Amino acid sequence: MTSVVFMEDPRDTLKMIRATLCVAQSAIGLLPKPLDDRDHIDRIQRMISDIDRQRPLGRDGKHGNKHTLLCACEDGQL
């Protein structure tokens, strides 16, 4: 995947978009639904995985100094 998330609102960072996707994914998983809703959960997981590629997290769930060209951190100078 080579996509980059571009948002106009400065509050919509990769970190916050990932958090929102995780909440949405969990909420979909809790809803009473037919079995085909699994596609939505899988699609959201692919988006989360792409964000993790752009802004990797350590085992502790923190980004720390794992900067990439796409992480968009103010302190993330490669």
N, C-alpha and C positions, 0 to 999 in steps of 0.2 A: 504494500500500500504506500502511496506517495502523497497522500492528501495532507493538507495543513488546515487546521481550524482557523478561520478568519472571522472575527466578530468585531462589530463597531463599538460596542460598549466596553470601556476599559476594565469594567468589573468582570467581564466574561473571559477570564484567563483559562488556560488549559486546566489548571488545578480546579477551578470552580465548575467548569463544564464537566470534568470527570466526576466531581462530586454529585452534580445534578443527574448525570447519566446513571450513576450507581443507585441513587434514590429511585429513579424511574424504573430501573431494572428490578429492584427489590419489590416495588409496588406492583408491577405487572405480575411478578411471581406469586404474590399473595392474593391476587384477584381470582374469584371463581371464574373459570374460563374453559373453552374447548381446548383440546390438545394443540391446535395449530398456533396458539399464541407463543409457543416456544420460539417461533421465527423472530418475534420481536425481541425476546430476551437475547437470542443469539446475535441479532443485528446490533443491539446495544453493546454487547460484549466485544464485538469487532471494533466498534468506535472507541470503547475504553482501551482496548489493546493498542489501537493506533495512537491514542493520546499517551499511553505509557511508553510507546516507542519514541515519541517526540519529547516527552518529559518523564524520564525514567524515575522509578522509586526504588529505594533500598529495601532491605528486609524489614526495616522498622517502619515502613510506610512513608518515610520522609524522602524528599527530593535531594536534600543536602547539596553536595557538590557534583552531582551526576548530570552536569550540564551538557546540552547538545546545541547544535545550531538552531534548533526549532523550539527550545524550551521557553524562550521569551522572558527569562529571569533578568531582573535589573542587575543582579550581581553575577550573572552567568556569562562571563566572558571566556570564550574558548581561546 
